[in-house]
Amino acid sequence: MASIAARKALLEARIEQQRIDVLVDAERWRHATQKIDALYHAAKRWKAPIYGFAGVFAWQSLRRPKGFRQFAGRAFGLVMMARRLRRLIK
């Protein structure tokens, strides 16, 4: 009987430690994904205006494909230049 009680106490201690580990890991996960969650909620909040701007750009690209390609190329170049500058600054 004593060994059964000791095994039961050992198992309960292991289960309790696993619960604590799960809670700690969940908190670490929440902290690690906090920026991603904030970005997701911001995008969700601005969903309708983003759809509107995307629609306008799509419409413009159908009307004048060459102008849209030039705009896209300039925007892409600007983004790549900003990334390179940021890397050089660091």
N, C-alpha and C positions, 0 to 999 in steps of 0.2 A: 504493500500500500504506500509506503514512503517513497518508493521509486516512481510510482505513478504520479503522486503529488509533485515530486520534484520535476519530472518530465513535463507535467502540465504547467508548472510555474515557469520552466524554461521556455516552453512554447509560447506562453502568454507574453513573456518578456521579449522574445523574438518578434512576435506579431506587433507589439507596441513599438519596438524599434523600427520596424518596417513602416508603420504608420507615420512615425516622425520623419523618416527618410523621404517618404512620399510627399509630406507637407513641405519639407525644406526644398525638395526638387521642384515642386509646383511653384513655390515662391520665386526660386531662381529663374524658372521658365517665364513667369509673368514679368519679372524684371528685364530679362533678356529680350523679350518680344514687345516691350512697351513702346518703342519707337515705331515698330511696324504697325502696331494697333492704332497708334495716334495717326499715322499716315492713312491707314485704311478708313478711320472715322472721318478724317478731313476730306478724303476723296468721296466718301459717301455723302457728306454734307454738301459738297460742290458738284454732285452728280448731274443735276439738271443743267447748270451753266456749261459744264464740260461737254455734255451732249450737244448743247446749242452751238458752241464754238466748233466742235468736231463736224457738225452738220454744215456750218457755213464754210469751213475749209474744204469739206468734200464737195460741196456745190461749186465753190470757186475752182477746185481742181478739175471738175468736169467742164466748166465753162472755158477756162484757160489753162490747159495742162502745162504749157511751157512756163508760164509765170509761176505756177505752183511749184514746179520742179526747181526753178531758180530760188524761190523762197525756201524750199526744203533744203536745198544744198547750202544756202547761206546759214540757215539755222543749225544744220548739222555741223558745219565748219565752226560756227561760234561755240557750240557746245563742246566740241573736241578741243578748241583752243582754251576754253575755260578749264577743262579737265587737266590739260597739260600745264597751264599756269598754276593751278592748285597743287599739282605734284611738284613743280619746281619750287614753290614757296615752302612746302613742307620740307 
